């Protein structure tokens, strides 16, 4: 990804995922970076950050940008549970 906003390192959760950007009347596919982290420099962080950045060189409708969702610990656990439930469904375990 050229013009990257998120720092992608060996610690990035997923550095290449297939993603879709959708808007009114358009849909574009691109690879992206999906990362989960806590804010830096805090001894006891009180939030979890979920970040997504799509490769803007593959997109016509969006400028270079990254999205960040701030989750409480409880929300992060709820999301993790939902991801597990849907993963089980994909694996045929539900």
Secondary structure, DSSP 8 states (H G I E B T S, - for coil): --S--S---TT-SEEEEEEEEEETTEEEEEEEEEEEE--TT-TT---EEEEEEE-GGG-SS--S--EEEEE-HHHHHHHHHHHHHHHHHHTT--
